[in-house]
Amino acid sequence: MLKIALQKRVRSNELLTLTSAVSSLTSNPSLHPGLNKVAPKRKPLSEATKAALKKKADKSRFTYGQLAAVYRRGQGAYLSSGSRNVPMAAWAMGRVNSFVSGKGGARTADADLLKKKRKKK
């Protein structure tokens, strides 16, 4: 349908180059950023954050991996609806503290992480 409408407005040689450009765009998924489902590399956690999470994991029944996952989710929650008055690291660590203590909403929000593997104490 697009071809027919364009044929009336442009000459045939221009139409040929336009349709070949459109077909090359649709056939090459690398030109469409939404079609490439490659996950971006995550920024590594700082050494201080890793140390704090390991310390919390030693004192609780949770593993370092679980707490790191909760921390990452806290970062995502900050980016989606964070506060201007609180830094991202504080927001994420607050979610970890809420998860470890059992008070607050982090346990219900991260219930799937609880079911994966529990550390026996």
TIVO-2410 file (N, C-alpha, C; in nm, 3 decimals):
# residues 121
REC num residu      c1      c2      c3 atome chaine
REC   1      M   0.083  -0.118   0.000     N      A
REC   1      M   0.000   0.000   0.000    CA      A
REC   1      M   0.087   0.125   0.000     C      A
REC   2      L   0.195   0.118   0.075     N      A
REC   2      L   0.289   0.229   0.079    CA      A
REC   2      L   0.352   0.251  -0.058     C      A
REC   3      K   0.379   0.140  -0.128     N      A
REC   3      K   0.439   0.150  -0.261    CA      A
REC   3      K   0.347   0.224  -0.357     C      A
REC   4      I   0.219   0.191  -0.351     N      A
REC   4      I   0.124   0.252  -0.445    CA      A
REC   4      I   0.114   0.402  -0.419     C      A
REC   5      A   0.108   0.441  -0.295     N      A
REC   5      A   0.099   0.582  -0.263    CA      A
REC   5      A   0.226   0.656  -0.303     C      A
REC   6      L   0.340   0.592  -0.287     N      A
REC   6      L   0.465   0.657  -0.322    CA      A
REC   6      L   0.488   0.662  -0.472     C      A
REC   7      Q   0.433   0.568  -0.546     N      A
REC   7      Q   0.452   0.567  -0.691    CA      A
REC   7      Q   0.392   0.691  -0.755     C      A
REC   8      K   0.285   0.739  -0.699     N      A
REC   8      K   0.221   0.855  -0.756    CA      A
REC   8      K   0.302   0.982  -0.731     C      A
REC   9      R   0.381   0.983  -0.622     N      A
REC   9      R   0.449   1.106  -0.582    CA      A
REC   9      R   0.594   1.112  -0.629     C      A
REC  10      V   0.658   0.998  -0.648     N      A
REC  10      V   0.799   0.999  -0.685    CA      A
REC  10      V   0.819   0.923  -0.815     C      A
REC  11      R   0.935   0.944  -0.877     N      A
REC  11      R   0.965   0.872  -0.999    CA      A
REC  11      R   1.001   0.728  -0.967     C      A
REC  12      S   1.000   0.643  -1.064     N      A
REC  12      S   1.019   0.500  -1.042    CA      A
REC  12      S   1.158   0.467  -0.988     C      A
REC  13      N   1.263   0.536  -1.035     N      A
REC  13      N   1.397   0.504  -0.984    CA      A
REC  13      N   1.412   0.545  -0.837     C      A
REC  14      E   1.347   0.652  -0.795     N      A
REC  14      E   1.350   0.691  -0.655    CA      A
REC  14      E   1.272   0.592  -0.570     C      A
REC  15      L   1.164   0.539  -0.625     N      A
REC  15      L   1.083   0.441  -0.555    CA      A
REC  15      L   1.163   0.314  -0.530     C      A
REC  16      L   1.242   0.274  -0.627     N      A
REC  16      L   1.322   0.153  -0.613    CA      A
REC  16      L   1.423   0.168  -0.499     C      A
REC  17      T   1.489   0.280  -0.491     N      A
REC  17      T   1.586   0.298  -0.383    CA      A
REC  17      T   1.517   0.310  -0.248     C      A
REC  18      L   1.399   0.369  -0.244     N      A
REC  18      L   1.327   0.382  -0.119    CA      A
REC  18      L   1.280   0.246  -0.069     C      A
REC  19      T   1.223   0.164  -0.159     N      A
REC  19      T   1.176   0.033  -0.115    CA      A
REC  19      T   1.291  -0.058  -0.077     C      A
REC  20      S   1.407  -0.047  -0.144     N      A
REC  20      S   1.520  -0.130  -0.105    CA      A
REC  20      S   1.575  -0.085   0.031     C      A
REC  21      A   1.569   0.044   0.060     N      A
REC  21      A   1.615   0.092   0.190    CA      A
REC  21      A   1.523   0.044   0.301     C      A
REC  22      V   1.393   0.046   0.276     N      A
REC  22      V   1.297  -0.001   0.375    CA      A
REC  22      V   1.313  -0.150   0.398     C      A
REC  23      S   1.333  -0.228   0.292     N      A
REC  23      S   1.348  -0.372   0.309    CA      A
REC  23      S   1.479  -0.406   0.380     C      A
REC  24      S   1.584  -0.329   0.356     N      A
REC  24      S   1.709  -0.357   0.426    CA      A
REC  24      S   1.699  -0.322   0.573     C      A
REC  25      L   1.621  -0.220   0.607     N      A
REC  25      L   1.602  -0.186   0.748    CA      A
REC  25      L   1.524  -0.294   0.820     C      A
REC  26      T   1.422  -0.347   0.757     N      A
REC  26      T   1.339  -0.447   0.824    CA      A
REC  26      T   1.407  -0.583   0.828     C      A
REC  27      S   1.499  -0.610   0.735     N      A
REC  27      S   1.564  -0.741   0.735    CA      A
REC  27      S   1.687  -0.745   0.824     C      A
REC  28      N   1.741  -0.631   0.864     N      A
REC  28      N   1.861  -0.627   0.946    CA      A
REC  28      N   1.822  -0.591   1.089     C      A
REC  29      P   1.817  -0.692   1.181     N      A
REC  29      P   1.773  -0.662   1.318    CA      A
REC  29      P   1.872  -0.578   1.397     C      A
REC  30      S   1.998  -0.570   1.352     N      A
REC  30      S   2.094  -0.489   1.427    CA      A
REC  30      S   2.065  -0.340   1.414     C      A
REC  31      L   1.987  -0.301   1.313     N      A
REC  31      L   1.951  -0.160   1.296    CA      A
REC  31      L   1.835  -0.120   1.385     C      A
REC  32      H   1.768  -0.219   1.444     N      A
REC  32      H   1.656  -0.193   1.533    CA      A
REC  32      H   1.700  -0.220   1.676     C      A
REC  33      P   1.718  -0.119   1.758     N      A
REC  33      P   1.768  -0.143   1.893    CA      A
REC  33      P   1.671  -0.223   1.978     C      A
REC  34      G   1.543  -0.216   1.951     N      A
REC  34      G   1.445  -0.290   2.029    CA      A
REC  34      G   1.446  -0.439   2.000     C      A
REC  35      L   1.496  -0.479   1.884     N      A
REC  35      L   1.496  -0.619   1.848    CA      A
REC  35      L   1.615  -0.695   1.905     C      A
REC  36      N   1.720  -0.625   1.938     N      A
REC  36      N   1.836  -0.691   1.999    CA      A
REC  36      N   1.809  -0.708   2.147     C      A
REC  37      K   1.792  -0.829   2.190     N      A
REC  37      K   1.759  -0.857   2.329    CA      A
REC  37      K   1.885  -0.893   2.409     C      A
REC  38      V   1.991  -0.823   2.384     N      A
REC  38      V   2.114  -0.845   2.459    CA      A
REC  38      V   2.108  -0.759   2.583     C      A
REC  39      A   2.125  -0.823   2.698     N      A
REC  39      A   2.118  -0.750   2.824    CA      A
REC  39      A   2.243  -0.662   2.838     C      A
REC  40      P   2.223  -0.539   2.880     N      A
REC  40      P   2.340  -0.452   2.900    CA      A
REC  40      P   2.422  -0.501   3.018     C      A
REC  41      K   2.552  -0.474   3.013     N      A
REC  41      K   2.639  -0.513   3.123    CA      A
REC  41      K   2.604  -0.431   3.245     C      A
REC  42      R   2.596  -0.500   3.359     N      A
REC  42      R   2.566  -0.429   3.481    CA      A
REC  42      R   2.694  -0.371   3.540     C      A
REC  43      K   2.680  -0.259   3.602     N      A
REC  43      K   2.793  -0.197   3.669    CA      A
REC  43      K   2.826  -0.281   3.792     C      A
REC  44      P   2.953  -0.315   3.813     N      A
REC  44      P   2.986  -0.399   3.928    CA      A
REC  44      P   2.963  -0.325   4.059     C      A
REC  45      L   2.933  -0.402   4.162     N      A
REC  45      L   2.913  -0.345   4.294    CA      A
REC  45      L   3.049  -0.301   4.350     C      A
REC  46      S   3.047  -0.195   4.426     N      A
REC  46      S   3.172  -0.146   4.485    CA      A
REC  46      S   3.221  -0.243   4.592     C      A
REC  47      E   3.348  -0.233   4.626     N      A
REC  47      E   3.406  -0.322   4.727    CA      A
REC  47      E   3.342  -0.299   4.863     C      A
REC  48      A   3.309  -0.175   4.895     N      A
REC  48      A   3.244  -0.145   5.022    CA      A
REC  48      A   3.105  -0.208   5.029     C      A
REC  49      T   3.033  -0.204   4.918     N      A
REC  49      T   2.901  -0.265   4.914    CA      A
REC  49      T   2.910  -0.416   4.927     C      A
REC  50      K   3.006  -0.474   4.856     N      A
REC  50      K   3.026  -0.620   4.866    CA      A
REC  50      K   3.059  -0.660   5.009     C      A
REC  51      A   3.146  -0.584   5.074     N      A
REC  51      A   3.184  -0.615   5.211    CA      A
REC  51      A   3.064  -0.604   5.305     C      A
REC  52      A   2.983  -0.501   5.287     N      A
REC  52      A   2.865  -0.483   5.371    CA      A
REC  52      A   2.765  -0.597   5.351     C      A
REC  53      L   2.746  -0.638   5.227     N      A
REC  53      L   2.653  -0.747   5.199    CA      A
REC  53      L   2.705  -0.880   5.254     C      A
REC  54      K   2.836  -0.903   5.244     N      A
REC  54      K   2.894  -1.026   5.300    CA      A
REC  54      K   2.881  -1.028   5.452     C      A
REC  55      K   2.899  -0.914   5.515     N      A
REC  55      K   2.886  -0.905   5.660    CA      A
REC  55      K   2.742  -0.932   5.702     C      A
REC  56      K   2.647  -0.877   5.628     N      A
REC  56      K   2.506  -0.902   5.658    CA      A
REC  56      K   2.469  -1.048   5.633     C      A
REC  57      A   2.530  -1.109   5.530     N      A
REC  57      A   2.502  -1.250   5.500    CA      A
REC  57      A   2.556  -1.341   5.610     C      A
REC  58      D   2.672  -1.306   5.667     N      A
REC  58      D   2.730  -1.386   5.775    CA      A
REC  58      D   2.644  -1.380   5.901     C      A
REC  59      K   2.580  -1.266   5.924     N      A
REC  59      K   2.501  -1.248   6.045    CA      A
REC  59      K   2.356  -1.293   6.029     C      A
REC  60      S   2.317  -1.327   5.909     N      A
REC  60      S   2.178  -1.366   5.885    CA      A
REC  60      S   2.173  -1.505   5.822     C      A
REC  61      R   2.055  -1.550   5.791     N      A
REC  61      R   2.039  -1.682   5.730    CA      A
REC  61      R   2.042  -1.677   5.578     C      A
REC  62      F   2.069  -1.562   5.523     N      A
REC  62      F   2.066  -1.545   5.379    CA      A
REC  62      F   2.206  -1.551   5.321     C      A
REC  63      T   2.214  -1.587   5.194     N      A
REC  63      T   2.343  -1.594   5.127    CA      A
REC  63      T   2.379  -1.458   5.069     C      A
REC  64      Y   2.506  -1.444   5.035     N      A
REC  64      Y   2.551  -1.320   4.972    CA      A
REC  64      Y   2.479  -1.299   4.839     C      A
REC  65      G   2.458  -1.404   4.764     N      A
REC  65      G   2.391  -1.393   4.634    CA      A
REC  65      G   2.248  -1.342   4.646     C      A
REC  66      Q   2.178  -1.391   4.748     N      A
REC  66      Q   2.042  -1.344   4.770    CA      A
REC  66      Q   2.041  -1.195   4.804     C      A
REC  67      L   2.131  -1.156   4.893     N      A
REC  67      L   2.134  -1.015   4.934    CA      A
REC  67      L   2.180  -0.925   4.820     C      A
REC  68      A   2.271  -0.975   4.736     N      A
REC  68      A   2.313  -0.896   4.620    CA      A
REC  68      A   2.198  -0.878   4.523     C      A
REC  69      A   2.116  -0.983   4.506     N      A
REC  69      A   2.000  -0.973   4.417    CA      A
REC  69      A   1.898  -0.872   4.472     C      A
REC  70      V   1.878  -0.874   4.604     N      A
REC  70      V   1.787  -0.777   4.666    CA      A
REC  70      V   1.842  -0.636   4.648     C      A
REC  71      Y   1.973  -0.619   4.662     N      A
REC  71      Y   2.036  -0.488   4.644    CA      A
REC  71      Y   2.015  -0.439   4.502     C      A
REC  72      R   2.034  -0.526   4.404     N      A
REC  72      R   2.012  -0.487   4.264    CA      A
REC  72      R   1.867  -0.447   4.240     C      A
REC  73      R   1.776  -0.521   4.301     N      A
REC  73      R   1.634  -0.485   4.285    CA      A
REC  73      R   1.604  -0.351   4.351     C      A
REC  74      G   1.673  -0.323   4.460     N      A
REC  74      G   1.658  -0.193   4.525    CA      A
REC  74      G   1.706  -0.080   4.436     C      A
REC  75      Q   1.815  -0.106   4.364     N      A
REC  75      Q   1.864  -0.005   4.269    CA      A
REC  75      Q   1.761   0.018   4.159     C      A
REC  76      G   1.701  -0.089   4.111     N      A
REC  76      G   1.600  -0.076   4.008    CA      A
REC  76      G   1.476  -0.003   4.057     C      A
REC  77      A   1.438  -0.031   4.181     N      A
REC  77      A   1.322   0.037   4.238    CA      A
REC  77      A   1.350   0.186   4.253     C      A
REC  78      Y   1.472   0.220   4.290     N      A
REC  78      Y   1.508   0.362   4.301    CA      A
REC  78      Y   1.498   0.431   4.165     C      A
REC  79      L   1.547   0.363   4.063     N      A
REC  79      L   1.544   0.423   3.930    CA      A
REC  79      L   1.403   0.436   3.875     C      A
REC  80      S   1.314   0.347   3.916     N      A
REC  80      S   1.178   0.355   3.864    CA      A
REC  80      S   1.093   0.456   3.940     C      A
REC  81      S   1.118   0.471   4.069     N      A
REC  81      S   1.035   0.566   4.143    CA      A
REC  81      S   1.105   0.617   4.268     C      A
REC  82      G   1.233   0.642   4.259     N      A
REC  82      G   1.311   0.681   4.376    CA      A
REC  82      G   1.283   0.820   4.426     C      A
REC  83      S   1.343   0.847   4.539     N      A
REC  83      S   1.327   0.977   4.603    CA      A
REC  83      S   1.445   1.066   4.567     C      A
REC  84      R   1.423   1.193   4.563     N      A
REC  84      R   1.532   1.287   4.535    CA      A
REC  84      R   1.617   1.311   4.658     C      A
REC  85      N   1.564   1.280   4.774     N      A
REC  85      N   1.633   1.310   4.899    CA      A
REC  85      N   1.723   1.196   4.947     C      A
REC  86      V   1.719   1.081   4.881     N      A
REC  86      V   1.794   0.965   4.925    CA      A
REC  86      V   1.881   0.916   4.811     C      A
REC  87      P   2.009   0.889   4.835     N      A
REC  87      P   2.094   0.834   4.729    CA      A
REC  87      P   2.053   0.690   4.693     C      A
REC  88      M   2.089   0.648   4.574     N      A
REC  88      M   2.052   0.515   4.528    CA      A
REC  88      M   2.110   0.405   4.616     C      A
REC  89      A   2.233   0.422   4.660     N      A
REC  89      A   2.296   0.319   4.743    CA      A
REC  89      A   2.222   0.304   4.876     C      A
REC  90      A   2.179   0.414   4.933     N      A
REC  90      A   2.105   0.409   5.059    CA      A
REC  90      A   1.968   0.344   5.039     C      A
REC  91      W   1.904   0.373   4.927     N      A
REC  91      W   1.774   0.314   4.896    CA      A
REC  91      W   1.788   0.163   4.882     C      A
REC  92      A   1.890   0.119   4.810     N      A
REC  92      A   1.909  -0.024   4.786    CA      A
REC  92      A   1.948  -0.096   4.915     C      A
REC  93      M   2.036  -0.035   4.996     N      A
REC  93      M   2.075  -0.098   5.122    CA      A
REC  93      M   1.959  -0.100   5.221     C      A
REC  94      G   1.873  -0.001   5.215     N      A
REC  94      G   1.753  -0.003   5.297    CA      A
REC  94      G   1.662  -0.119   5.262     C      A
REC  95      R   1.655  -0.150   5.135     N      A
REC  95      R   1.575  -0.266   5.093    CA      A
REC  95      R   1.638  -0.394   5.144     C      A
REC  96      V   1.771  -0.403   5.142     N      A
REC  96      V   1.839  -0.520   5.196    CA      A
REC  96      V   1.812  -0.532   5.346     C      A
REC  97      N   1.822  -0.421   5.418     N      A
REC  97      N   1.796  -0.423   5.563    CA      A
REC  97      N   1.653  -0.465   5.592     C      A
REC  98      S   1.560  -0.419   5.512     N      A
REC  98      S   1.420  -0.457   5.529    CA      A
REC  98      S   1.401  -0.605   5.501     C      A
REC  99      F   1.473  -0.656   5.403     N      A
REC  99      F   1.465  -0.798   5.367    CA      A
REC  99      F   1.521  -0.885   5.480     C      A
REC 100      V   1.633  -0.844   5.536     N      A
REC 100      V   1.698  -0.924   5.641    CA      A
REC 100      V   1.617  -0.920   5.770     C      A
REC 101      S   1.565  -0.805   5.806     N      A
REC 101      S   1.494  -0.792   5.933    CA      A
REC 101      S   1.354  -0.852   5.928     C      A
REC 102      G   1.296  -0.860   5.811     N      A
REC 102      G   1.161  -0.913   5.800    CA      A
REC 102      G   1.054  -0.809   5.821     C      A
REC 103      K   1.094  -0.688   5.851     N      A
REC 103      K   0.998  -0.578   5.870    CA      A
REC 103      K   0.995  -0.498   5.742     C      A
REC 104      G   0.880  -0.457   5.701     N      A
REC 104      G   0.869  -0.380   5.578    CA      A
REC 104      G   0.821  -0.468   5.463     C      A
REC 105      G   0.824  -0.413   5.344     N      A
REC 105      G   0.767  -0.482   5.230    CA      A
REC 105      G   0.865  -0.559   5.145     C      A
REC 106      A   0.993  -0.558   5.181     N      A
REC 106      A   1.091  -0.624   5.095    CA      A
REC 106      A   1.074  -0.776   5.095     C      A
REC 107      R   1.031  -0.833   5.205     N      A
REC 107      R   1.013  -0.978   5.209    CA      A
REC 107      R   0.903  -1.023   5.113     C      A
REC 108      T   0.798  -0.946   5.105     N      A
REC 108      T   0.690  -0.984   5.014    CA      A
REC 108      T   0.729  -0.955   4.870     C      A
REC 109      A   0.802  -0.846   4.848     N      A
REC 109      A   0.842  -0.811   4.712    CA      A
REC 109      A   0.947  -0.908   4.657     C      A
REC 110      D   1.031  -0.961   4.744     N      A
REC 110      D   1.139  -1.050   4.702    CA      A
REC 110      D   1.114  -1.192   4.752     C      A
REC 111      A   0.990  -1.233   4.756     N      A
REC 111      A   0.956  -1.366   4.807    CA      A
REC 111      A   1.015  -1.478   4.721     C      A
REC 112      D   1.031  -1.452   4.592     N      A
REC 112      D   1.088  -1.555   4.505    CA      A
REC 112      D   1.233  -1.585   4.542     C      A
REC 113      L   1.305  -1.489   4.596     N      A
REC 113      L   1.443  -1.512   4.639    CA      A
REC 113      L   1.448  -1.592   4.768     C      A
REC 114      L   1.345  -1.582   4.850     N      A
REC 114      L   1.338  -1.661   4.973    CA      A
REC 114      L   1.322  -1.810   4.943     C      A
REC 115      K   1.247  -1.840   4.840     N      A
REC 115      K   1.217  -1.980   4.808    CA      A
REC 115      K   1.333  -2.052   4.742     C      A
REC 116      K   1.426  -1.978   4.681     N      A
REC 116      K   1.533  -2.042   4.606    CA      A
REC 116      K   1.621  -2.129   4.694     C      A
REC 117      K   1.684  -2.069   4.791     N      A
REC 117      K   1.777  -2.144   4.876    CA      A
REC 117      K   1.794  -2.072   5.006     C      A
REC 118      R   1.773  -2.144   5.114     N      A
REC 118      R   1.790  -2.085   5.246    CA      A
REC 118      R   1.916  -2.139   5.309     C      A
REC 119      K   1.983  -2.053   5.379     N      A
REC 119      K   2.105  -2.092   5.448    CA      A
REC 119      K   2.067  -2.142   5.587     C      A
REC 120      K   2.118  -2.257   5.623     N      A
REC 120      K   2.088  -2.313   5.754    CA      A
REC 120      K   2.187  -2.258   5.854     C      A
REC 121      K   2.135  -2.222   5.971     N      A
REC 121      K   2.220  -2.165   6.074    CA      A
REC 121      K   2.228  -2.254   6.192     C      A
***
